[in-house]
Amino acid sequence: MSSLERFLVRLDSGIWGAISRVVLGLAMLPAFRALSGGRDQIWITLALFFGLLIALRVAPAMLRRALPFSDEAKIIWAERRNIAKQHDSFQWQKLFWIGLGLLPYAIIGDGLRNGELVVTFICLIGGGAGLLLWRR
């Protein structure tokens, strides 16, 4: 497995998976605010959030098909996809870390807007429940 493949495999597991999702949470709100034109409407934020979740599922699938990854990396990713299919909590726990990335916006700056607050609660509550179930 190449160093790039090792990096990509690690990026979605353990502490690095949590860190990458916190960073995603930190980057989400500025991107969402720019895409929404600064409008504070819950449905726009929810639509952007669901679009992001879909992109997080579709983009890696497209890259796995388009790029020549080693069999070892493909096997690891296939095992993770099988775990995710069998256990919803495996996927839901990832939202918790995104929610942690959203929290600084609630504390600093002009705070969270209505839609952002809803997305943060969804991530923290749903993701926290998924994390607890997955650990159990």
Disulfide bonds with the S-S distance in Angstrom:
none
